[in-house]
Amino acid sequence: MDQSDFAASRRMFLGLAAAGVAALATRAPAQAAQIKTSARIVIIGAGAGGTALVNRLVERLDGAAITIIDARAEHLYQPGLSLVAAGLKPASYTVSKTTDWLPKGISYVNEAAAGIDPLTRTVSTSGGQSIGYDYLVVAPGLVLDHGAIEGFSLDLVGTNGIGALYAGPDYAAKTWEAARKFTEEGGVALMTRPTTEMKCAGAPLKHAFLIEDIASRTVGAGKYQIHYTAPQASLFGVPIVAEKVRMLFGERGISTHMQHTLLSIEPGRKLARFEKTGVDAVTKAEVKSTVELPYDYLHVIPPQRAPDVIRQSGLSWADKWTDQGWVECDQKTMRHLRYPEIFALGDVAGVPKGKTAASVKWQVPVVEDHLVAAIQGKEGTETYNGYTSCPLITRVGRAMLVEFDYQNNLVPSFPGVIAPLEELWISWLMKEVALKATYNAMLRGKA
């Protein structure tokens, strides 16, 4: 790219960023007069969803008793973990203090939510408190079930060629230690994903793409192999995106092993064991077999589930995701179907899509609208259409800005400017530069 091309691209990026800020402003809290209320509102979770919502509610409500419950001292910018695990950002890039984002005038309980009783409308905490509510928002995130993979534990990350970027900033940095050795020495890499729903389903693909790109420029072609394994039958939930990824994997020499579920590992032997699901050629019946694959680098993404406090509360779906425990709620309003004073937000919500920070940005105004309307004895009007955004990194400096809804329709924010299935430098900048600023604005309730 010559100097004039770079300048033109930079101008285009700044223009898009300005357009994005203008678009985000339409989701900011209304500037109408505050609503007077004595309602008791409890929010479980001070992650992206809970923090964004509490900042919006303090602007909308006058006199409400708002309590947010979370034991974590640190707030994690989780979209940055994939960059840390590829050596592109330090672990500190993803970490800030939880209290840095919380507004004045609320109660912050720095304890874990230990129990929810939807009949008495109380939340108990790990410190022994019992907090009553008129309205409850559950946004505790999800838990990573590392114990479901026999032979794996987090103390292995960074050793014996094992990575696990989802586990947090320090583990993402240790993941890069293991991945870097592979990119410098070569060998066989295995990339995995779980059978369950998961946060940012594009992250396994990003990691595979990034490590392959780095290896191609360090150890060099012919000295490494990358194998992508997944329990699913396709590479991505949106068919047109899945086909694009399949084509890119083919061009880059990344082998795919679909319908392979990681069961266990033997770190000393560097061996991973998978359950392979197939169809008998004669009877057409489903058959399962065990497959062992050797590795020099293994990236583990474990099954993901709702926290125990949710699964034991009676708030989960009874006929969907029964092994995972996501909160039963209306997919358009995020409101609980049996307890209308309860809303779900973010990763824990039992909706077909929506376990990304971009989804949270669009869910929060919907929950705010319906909660405030309920306080006034009215019905809310905002709806969530399943919007999810995945800046799908394909190389260092290139990405596809993939945005879609519940129906798997592509819903690009910049139609005619950023093609969603093209590997673009501008889409990389959206991920690497603009996304964190937008995320921070969302936390403040300004986007």
C-alpha positions as CSV (number, residue, x, y, z in Angstrom):
1,M,0.0,0.0,0.0
2,D,1.6,3.4,-1.0
3,Q,1.3,6.6,1.0
4,S,-1.8,7.9,-0.9
5,D,-3.6,4.6,-0.5
6,F,-2.9,4.6,3.2
7,A,-4.1,8.1,3.6
8,A,-7.3,7.3,1.7
9,S,-7.9,4.3,3.8
10,R,-7.3,6.2,7.0
11,R,-9.8,8.9,5.9
12,M,-12.3,6.2,5.1
13,F,-11.8,4.6,8.5
14,L,-12.2,7.9,10.4
15,G,-15.4,8.6,8.4
16,L,-16.7,5.2,9.3
17,A,-15.8,5.6,12.9
18,A,-17.7,8.9,13.0
19,A,-20.7,7.3,11.3
20,G,-20.5,4.5,13.9
21,V,-20.5,7.0,16.7
22,A,-23.6,8.7,15.2
23,A,-25.3,5.3,14.9
24,L,-24.5,4.4,18.5
25,A,-25.9,7.6,19.7
26,T,-29.4,6.5,18.6
27,R,-29.1,3.8,21.3
28,A,-28.2,6.1,24.1
29,P,-30.6,6.7,27.0
30,A,-33.4,9.1,26.2
31,Q,-32.9,12.6,27.5
32,A,-36.5,12.9,28.8
33,A,-37.2,13.8,32.4
34,Q,-36.4,11.2,35.0
35,I,-39.1,8.9,36.2
36,K,-39.7,9.1,40.0
37,T,-39.9,5.7,41.5
38,S,-39.1,3.8,44.7
39,A,-38.6,0.5,42.9
40,R,-36.0,-1.9,44.1
41,I,-33.9,-3.2,41.2
42,V,-31.2,-5.8,41.6
43,I,-28.7,-6.7,38.9
44,I,-26.7,-9.8,39.2
45,G,-23.4,-9.4,37.3
46,A,-21.2,-6.3,36.7
47,G,-19.9,-7.5,33.3
48,A,-20.7,-5.8,30.0
49,G,-24.5,-6.2,30.3
50,G,-25.0,-5.4,34.0
51,T,-22.7,-2.4,33.9
52,A,-24.1,-0.9,30.7
53,L,-27.6,-1.3,32.1
54,V,-27.0,0.2,35.5
55,N,-25.4,3.3,33.9
56,R,-28.5,3.8,31.8
57,L,-30.9,3.2,34.6
58,V,-29.4,5.8,36.9
59,E,-30.1,8.3,34.1
60,R,-33.7,7.2,33.7
61,L,-34.9,6.7,37.2
62,D,-35.1,9.1,40.2
63,G,-35.3,7.5,43.6
64,A,-34.9,3.8,42.6
65,A,-32.9,1.6,44.9
66,I,-30.5,-0.1,42.5
67,T,-28.2,-2.8,43.7
68,I,-25.6,-4.6,41.6
69,I,-24.0,-7.8,42.8
70,D,-20.7,-9.2,41.6
71,A,-17.7,-10.7,43.4
72,R,-15.2,-9.9,40.7
73,A,-12.8,-7.0,41.4
74,E,-11.7,-6.9,37.8
75,H,-13.7,-6.1,34.7
76,L,-12.5,-8.1,31.6
77,Y,-12.7,-6.8,28.1
78,Q,-13.3,-10.3,26.7
79,P,-13.2,-9.4,23.0
80,G,-9.5,-8.6,23.5
81,L,-8.5,-12.1,24.6
82,S,-8.1,-13.5,21.1
83,L,-5.6,-10.7,20.4
84,V,-3.7,-11.5,23.6
85,A,-3.5,-15.2,22.7
86,A,-1.9,-14.3,19.4
87,G,0.7,-12.1,21.0
88,L,-0.8,-8.9,19.6
89,K,-1.8,-7.3,22.9
90,P,-0.6,-7.7,26.5
91,A,-2.9,-9.2,29.1
92,S,-3.3,-5.8,30.8
93,Y,-5.1,-4.6,27.6
94,T,-8.2,-6.5,28.8
95,V,-8.3,-5.7,32.5
96,S,-9.8,-2.7,34.4
97,K,-11.4,-2.3,37.8
98,T,-15.1,-3.2,38.2
99,T,-15.7,-0.1,40.2
100,D,-14.2,2.2,37.5
101,W,-17.3,1.7,35.5
102,L,-20.1,1.8,38.1
103,P,-22.0,5.0,38.6
104,K,-22.6,6.9,41.9
105,G,-25.9,6.5,43.7
106,I,-26.2,2.7,43.6
107,S,-25.3,-0.1,46.0
108,Y,-22.5,-2.3,44.9
109,V,-22.3,-5.7,46.7
110,N,-18.9,-7.1,46.2
111,E,-20.0,-10.7,46.8
112,A,-21.3,-13.6,44.6
113,A,-25.0,-14.2,44.2
114,A,-25.5,-17.5,46.0
115,G,-29.3,-18.0,45.5
116,I,-32.3,-16.6,43.8
117,D,-35.9,-17.1,45.1
118,P,-38.3,-15.9,42.4
119,L,-41.3,-16.5,44.7
120,T,-40.2,-14.3,47.6
121,R,-38.2,-12.1,45.2
122,T,-35.0,-12.2,47.1
123,V,-31.3,-12.8,46.2
124,S,-28.9,-14.2,48.8
125,T,-25.2,-13.6,48.6
126,S,-22.1,-15.5,49.5
127,G,-21.6,-13.1,52.4
128,G,-25.0,-14.0,53.9
129,Q,-27.0,-11.0,52.8
130,S,-30.6,-11.3,51.6
131,I,-31.6,-8.6,49.2
132,G,-35.2,-8.1,48.1
133,Y,-36.2,-6.8,44.7
134,D,-39.2,-5.6,42.7
135,Y,-37.3,-6.2,39.4
136,L,-34.3,-8.5,38.8
137,V,-31.9,-8.6,35.9
138,V,-29.7,-11.7,35.7
139,A,-26.5,-11.0,33.9
140,P,-23.8,-13.2,35.6
141,G,-22.2,-14.4,32.4
142,L,-21.4,-18.1,32.0
143,V,-19.0,-20.7,33.5
144,L,-16.3,-22.7,31.6
145,D,-16.7,-26.4,32.4
146,H,-13.0,-27.3,32.2
147,G,-13.7,-30.4,34.3
148,A,-15.7,-31.9,31.5
149,I,-12.5,-32.6,29.6
150,E,-10.6,-35.5,31.2
151,G,-7.0,-34.9,31.8
152,F,-7.2,-31.1,31.4
153,S,-6.7,-28.5,34.1
154,L,-5.9,-24.8,33.9
155,D,-2.5,-25.2,35.4
156,L,-1.5,-27.0,32.2
157,V,-2.0,-23.9,30.1
158,G,1.2,-22.7,28.6
159,T,2.9,-26.0,29.1
160,N,3.1,-29.2,27.0
161,G,1.8,-27.2,24.0
162,I,-1.6,-26.4,25.6
163,G,-3.6,-23.2,25.2
164,A,-7.0,-22.0,26.5
165,L,-7.6,-18.3,25.7
166,Y,-11.2,-18.2,27.1
167,A,-10.0,-18.8,30.7
168,G,-8.9,-15.1,31.2
169,P,-6.1,-12.6,30.5
170,D,-3.3,-14.5,32.2
171,Y,-4.3,-17.7,30.5
172,A,-4.6,-16.0,27.2
173,A,-1.0,-14.8,27.6
174,K,0.1,-18.3,28.5
175,T,-1.7,-19.6,25.5
176,W,0.5,-17.3,23.3
177,E,3.5,-18.8,25.0
178,A,2.5,-22.3,23.8
179,A,1.3,-21.1,20.4
180,R,4.4,-19.1,19.8
181,K,6.6,-22.2,20.3
182,F,4.4,-23.9,17.6
183,T,4.7,-21.0,15.2
184,E,8.5,-21.0,15.6
185,E,9.1,-24.8,15.6
186,G,6.2,-26.2,13.6
187,G,4.4,-29.5,14.1
188,V,0.7,-30.3,14.4
189,A,-1.9,-27.9,15.9
190,L,-5.4,-29.0,17.0
191,M,-8.0,-26.3,17.4
192,T,-11.2,-27.3,19.3
193,R,-14.7,-26.0,20.1
194,P,-17.3,-27.4,22.5
195,T,-20.7,-29.1,21.9
196,T,-22.5,-26.4,24.0
197,E,-23.5,-22.9,23.2
198,M,-20.6,-20.6,23.6
199,K,-19.5,-17.0,23.9
200,C,-18.2,-15.6,20.6
201,A,-18.5,-18.6,18.4
202,G,-16.1,-17.0,16.0
203,A,-13.2,-17.0,18.5
204,P,-12.0,-20.6,17.7
205,L,-11.9,-19.7,14.0
206,K,-10.0,-16.4,14.7
207,H,-7.4,-18.3,16.7
208,A,-6.9,-20.9,14.0
209,F,-6.6,-18.2,11.3
210,L,-4.2,-16.1,13.4
211,I,-1.8,-18.9,14.4
212,E,-1.7,-20.2,10.8
213,D,-0.9,-16.7,9.5
214,I,1.9,-16.2,12.1
215,A,3.3,-19.7,11.5
216,S,3.4,-19.1,7.7
217,R,5.7,-16.1,8.3
218,T,7.9,-17.7,11.0
219,V,8.5,-21.4,10.7
220,G,7.2,-21.3,7.1
221,A,5.1,-23.4,4.8
222,G,5.4,-27.2,4.8
223,K,6.6,-27.3,8.4
224,Y,3.3,-27.1,10.2
225,Q,-0.2,-28.5,10.0
226,I,-3.4,-27.0,11.5
227,H,-6.4,-29.2,12.2
228,Y,-9.8,-27.6,13.2
229,T,-12.0,-30.0,15.1
230,A,-15.7,-29.3,16.1
231,P,-18.7,-31.3,17.2
232,Q,-20.9,-29.5,14.8
233,A,-21.5,-30.4,11.2
234,S,-20.6,-26.9,9.9
235,L,-17.9,-24.3,10.6
236,F,-20.3,-21.5,11.5
237,G,-24.0,-21.1,12.3
238,V,-24.7,-18.8,9.4
239,P,-24.5,-21.0,6.2
240,I,-23.0,-18.3,3.9
241,V,-20.3,-17.5,6.4
242,A,-19.6,-21.2,7.0
243,E,-19.0,-21.6,3.3
244,K,-16.7,-18.7,3.2
245,V,-14.7,-20.0,6.1
246,R,-14.6,-23.5,4.4
247,M,-13.1,-21.9,1.3
248,L,-10.5,-19.9,3.3
249,F,-9.5,-23.0,5.3
250,G,-9.0,-24.8,2.0
251,E,-6.9,-22.1,0.6
252,R,-4.8,-21.9,3.7
253,G,-4.4,-25.7,4.1
254,I,-6.3,-25.9,7.4
255,S,-7.8,-29.4,7.7
256,T,-11.3,-29.8,9.2
257,H,-12.6,-32.6,11.4
258,M,-16.3,-32.0,11.8
259,Q,-18.5,-33.9,14.3
260,H,-15.4,-34.4,16.6
261,T,-16.0,-33.8,20.3
262,L,-12.9,-33.4,22.6
263,L,-13.3,-35.9,25.4
264,S,-9.9,-36.1,27.0
265,I,-6.2,-35.3,26.7
266,E,-2.9,-37.0,27.7
267,P,-0.5,-34.0,28.2
268,G,2.5,-36.2,28.7
269,R,2.0,-38.0,25.4
270,K,0.5,-34.9,23.7
271,L,-2.5,-36.9,22.6
272,A,-6.1,-35.7,22.3
273,R,-9.1,-38.1,22.3
274,F,-12.3,-37.3,20.4
275,E,-15.7,-38.8,20.0
276,K,-16.5,-38.9,16.3
277,T,-20.1,-39.0,15.2
278,G,-21.0,-40.5,11.8
279,V,-23.6,-42.5,9.9
280,D,-23.4,-46.2,9.1
281,A,-23.3,-46.6,5.3
282,V,-25.7,-49.5,5.3
283,T,-28.2,-48.9,8.1
284,K,-28.0,-45.1,8.0
285,A,-28.0,-45.2,11.8
286,E,-25.8,-42.8,13.8
287,V,-22.6,-44.4,15.0
288,K,-19.9,-43.1,17.4
289,S,-16.3,-44.0,17.5
290,T,-13.2,-42.8,19.4
291,V,-10.4,-41.1,17.5
292,E,-7.0,-40.2,18.9
293,L,-5.0,-37.3,17.4
294,P,-1.5,-36.3,18.3
295,Y,-0.5,-32.6,18.7
296,D,2.3,-30.2,19.3
297,Y,-0.1,-27.4,20.1
298,L,-3.7,-27.9,21.4
299,H,-6.2,-25.1,21.9
300,V,-8.9,-26.1,24.3
301,I,-12.4,-24.5,24.5
302,P,-14.4,-26.3,27.1
303,P,-18.2,-26.7,27.4
304,Q,-19.9,-23.6,28.7
305,R,-22.9,-23.4,31.0
306,A,-25.0,-21.1,33.1
307,P,-23.7,-20.5,36.7
308,D,-25.0,-22.8,39.4
309,V,-26.9,-19.9,41.0
310,I,-29.0,-19.8,37.8
311,R,-29.4,-23.5,37.3
312,Q,-30.5,-24.0,40.9
313,S,-33.0,-21.1,40.9
314,G,-35.7,-22.5,38.7
315,L,-35.2,-19.8,36.1
316,S,-33.7,-22.0,33.4
317,W,-35.5,-23.5,30.4
318,A,-37.1,-26.9,31.2
319,D,-37.2,-28.1,27.6
320,K,-34.2,-26.4,26.0
321,W,-30.5,-26.5,26.7
322,T,-31.3,-28.7,29.7
323,D,-27.6,-29.6,30.2
324,Q,-26.6,-25.9,30.0
325,G,-29.2,-24.1,32.1
326,W,-29.7,-20.8,30.1
327,V,-32.4,-18.5,31.4
328,E,-35.9,-19.0,30.0
329,C,-36.9,-15.7,28.4
330,D,-38.6,-14.2,25.4
331,Q,-36.1,-13.8,22.6
332,K,-37.5,-10.4,21.6
333,T,-37.9,-8.7,25.0
334,M,-35.4,-10.7,27.1
335,R,-38.2,-10.9,29.7
336,H,-38.6,-14.2,31.7
337,L,-41.7,-16.1,30.5
338,R,-42.9,-17.2,34.0
339,Y,-41.6,-14.3,36.1
340,P,-42.3,-11.0,34.3
341,E,-40.4,-9.0,36.9
342,I,-37.1,-10.8,35.8
343,F,-35.0,-10.1,32.8
344,A,-32.0,-12.0,31.3
345,L,-29.1,-10.2,29.7
346,G,-25.9,-11.4,27.9
347,D,-24.3,-14.8,27.9
348,V,-26.8,-16.4,30.4
349,A,-29.9,-15.6,28.3
350,G,-31.6,-18.5,26.7
351,V,-31.9,-17.1,23.2
352,P,-30.8,-18.6,19.9
353,K,-28.0,-16.1,19.5
354,G,-26.5,-13.3,21.5
355,K,-23.4,-14.4,23.4
356,T,-21.2,-11.5,22.3
357,A,-20.5,-8.0,23.5
358,A,-22.1,-6.6,20.3
359,S,-25.3,-8.5,21.1
360,V,-25.3,-7.1,24.7
361,K,-25.1,-3.5,23.2
362,W,-28.5,-4.2,21.5
363,Q,-30.0,-6.2,24.3
364,V,-29.4,-3.5,27.0
365,P,-31.7,-0.8,25.5
366,V,-34.5,-3.5,25.1
367,V,-34.2,-4.5,28.8
368,E,-34.1,-0.9,29.9
369,D,-37.2,-0.1,27.8
370,H,-39.3,-2.9,29.2
371,L,-38.1,-2.5,32.8
372,V,-38.8,1.2,32.9
373,A,-42.2,0.7,31.1
374,A,-43.1,-2.0,33.8
375,I,-42.3,0.5,36.6
376,Q,-44.8,2.9,34.9
377,G,-47.4,0.1,34.5
378,K,-46.9,0.1,30.8
379,E,-45.7,-2.2,28.1
380,G,-42.3,-1.7,26.4
381,T,-41.9,-1.4,22.7
382,E,-38.3,-2.1,21.9
383,T,-37.3,-5.6,20.5
384,Y,-34.1,-7.5,20.1
385,N,-33.7,-9.2,16.7
386,G,-30.8,-11.4,17.6
387,Y,-28.2,-9.0,16.3
388,T,-24.7,-10.4,16.7
389,S,-21.4,-9.1,15.3
390,C,-18.3,-11.1,14.8
391,P,-15.2,-9.2,13.5
392,L,-13.8,-12.5,12.1
393,I,-10.0,-12.1,12.0
394,T,-8.5,-14.0,9.2
395,R,-4.9,-12.7,9.2
396,V,-2.9,-10.1,11.2
397,G,-4.2,-7.0,9.6
398,R,-7.3,-8.5,7.9
399,A,-10.8,-9.4,9.0
400,M,-14.4,-9.9,7.9
401,L,-17.0,-7.8,9.7
402,V,-19.8,-10.4,9.9
403,E,-23.1,-9.2,11.4
404,F,-26.3,-11.3,11.5
405,D,-29.6,-11.8,13.2
406,Y,-31.8,-14.6,14.5
407,Q,-32.7,-15.6,11.0
408,N,-29.1,-15.8,9.9
409,N,-29.6,-12.7,7.7
410,L,-26.5,-10.6,7.1
411,V,-27.2,-7.2,8.6
412,P,-24.2,-5.0,7.7
413,S,-23.8,-1.7,9.5
414,F,-22.0,-0.1,6.5
415,P,-23.7,-1.6,3.4
416,G,-22.0,-0.7,0.2
417,V,-18.8,0.3,2.1
418,I,-17.7,-2.7,4.1
419,A,-18.5,-6.0,2.4
420,P,-19.2,-8.5,5.2
421,L,-17.5,-11.5,3.5
422,E,-14.4,-9.7,2.3
423,E,-11.0,-9.8,4.2
424,L,-10.4,-6.1,4.7
425,W,-7.9,-4.0,6.5
426,I,-10.7,-1.6,7.5
427,S,-12.5,-4.5,9.2
428,W,-9.3,-5.3,11.1
429,L,-9.1,-1.7,12.4
430,M,-12.7,-2.0,13.5
431,K,-11.7,-4.9,15.7
432,E,-8.2,-3.8,16.7
433,V,-8.9,-0.1,17.3
434,A,-12.6,1.0,17.2
435,L,-14.3,-1.9,19.0
436,K,-12.8,-1.2,22.5
437,A,-13.8,2.5,22.3
438,T,-17.3,1.5,21.4
439,Y,-17.3,-1.1,24.2
440,N,-16.2,1.4,26.8
441,A,-18.9,3.8,25.6
442,M,-21.5,1.0,26.1
443,L,-20.3,0.4,29.6
444,R,-20.9,4.1,30.4
445,G,-24.4,3.8,29.1
446,K,-23.6,6.1,26.1
447,A,-23.9,3.5,23.3
